[in-house]
Amino acid sequence: MSLARGLVRLGGWLLTPLVAWAASFAGAWLGARLAGSFKSSTTGAYIVIAFGAVFGLVAAWAWLHYLRRSPRLQKTLAVAPDGTPLAAVSKDSPPE
């Protein structure tokens, strides 16, 4: 396997947490914009946390849903239909 192909696969495996992180950041930003209108800072903090968590979870769910439904993406990233890297589930890998 070439170095470039390995780097692309690594980047693909890291897309799930990156997408979830970016979405949670955007959700927290939106929550902060909305929370500015509340007088209670505690309520504002809860809104920011809730928006960040919901956006992050929805983005991770959507990415994994897309990954499970796309055979081309599974082949490109060398992952099983459930999103597990094939290197982790291959019969040649040593048992843990």
Wavefront OBJ file of the C-alpha trace (Angstrom):
o trace
v 0.000 0.000 0.000
v 1.422 3.347 -0.958
v 2.013 6.104 1.548
v -0.535 8.401 -0.105
v -3.250 5.742 0.017
v -2.499 5.075 3.682
v -2.715 8.780 4.499
v -6.042 9.085 2.666
v -7.445 6.137 4.630
v -6.205 7.586 7.910
v -7.805 10.908 7.037
v -11.042 9.127 6.174
v -11.087 7.305 9.495
v -10.550 10.607 11.262
v -13.430 12.276 9.416
v -16.051 10.992 11.847
v -14.621 12.716 14.930
v -13.641 15.773 12.874
v -17.157 16.170 11.469
v -18.678 15.698 14.929
v -16.249 18.220 16.458
v -16.942 20.832 13.777
v -20.688 20.370 14.091
v -20.581 20.596 17.883
v -18.535 23.793 17.601
v -21.088 25.267 15.178
v -23.937 24.189 17.462
v -22.265 25.704 20.516
v -21.692 28.932 18.588
v -25.351 29.058 17.574
v -26.381 28.244 21.143
v -24.170 31.057 22.425
v -25.810 33.470 20.000
v -29.246 32.438 21.272
v -28.180 32.310 24.921
v -27.166 35.965 24.876
v -30.787 36.973 25.230
v -31.193 35.172 28.581
v -30.483 36.965 31.832
v -29.351 33.844 33.675
v -25.823 32.748 32.805
v -26.611 29.221 34.012
v -29.468 28.921 31.520
v -27.200 30.279 28.810
v -24.509 27.722 29.609
v -27.046 24.900 29.468
v -28.254 26.109 26.083
v -24.704 26.251 24.704
v -23.934 22.744 25.992
v -27.213 21.323 24.678
v -26.816 22.834 21.212
v -23.211 21.653 20.955
v -24.094 18.119 22.054
v -27.113 17.804 19.782
v -25.306 19.143 16.716
v -22.303 16.882 17.352
v -24.413 13.758 17.860
v -26.559 14.430 14.803
v -23.483 15.031 12.636
v -21.798 11.816 13.824
v -25.016 9.865 13.272
v -25.455 11.339 9.769
v -21.837 10.592 8.789
v -22.053 6.979 9.998
v -25.436 6.581 8.300
v -23.895 7.787 5.015
v -20.848 5.542 5.514
v -23.038 2.463 6.052
v -25.067 3.165 2.909
v -22.189 3.950 0.525
v -20.281 0.902 -0.767
v -17.964 3.196 -2.731
v -16.988 5.132 0.398
v -16.541 1.865 2.327
v -14.171 0.609 -0.366
v -12.253 3.892 -0.548
v -11.733 4.066 3.225
v -11.304 0.271 3.556
v -13.943 -0.063 6.224
v -16.561 -2.698 6.972
v -20.246 -1.770 6.522
v -20.440 -0.844 10.217
v -17.546 1.631 9.849
v -14.846 -0.553 11.422
v -11.489 -0.380 9.602
v -10.884 -3.621 7.704
v -7.395 -3.857 9.190
v -9.010 -4.277 12.608
v -11.298 -7.102 11.500
v -9.082 -8.957 9.009
v -8.284 -12.592 9.652
v -4.551 -11.900 9.303
v -4.417 -9.509 12.222
v -3.037 -11.001 15.453
v -5.515 -11.610 18.291
v -5.512 -9.172 21.176
l 1 2 3 4 5 6 7 8 9 10 11 12 13 14 15 16 17 18 19 20 21 22 23 24 25 26 27 28 29 30 31 32 33 34 35 36 37 38 39 40 41 42 43 44 45 46 47 48 49 50 51 52 53 54 55 56 57 58 59 60 61 62 63 64 65 66 67 68 69 70 71 72 73 74 75 76 77 78 79 80 81 82 83 84 85 86 87 88 89 90 91 92 93 94 95 96
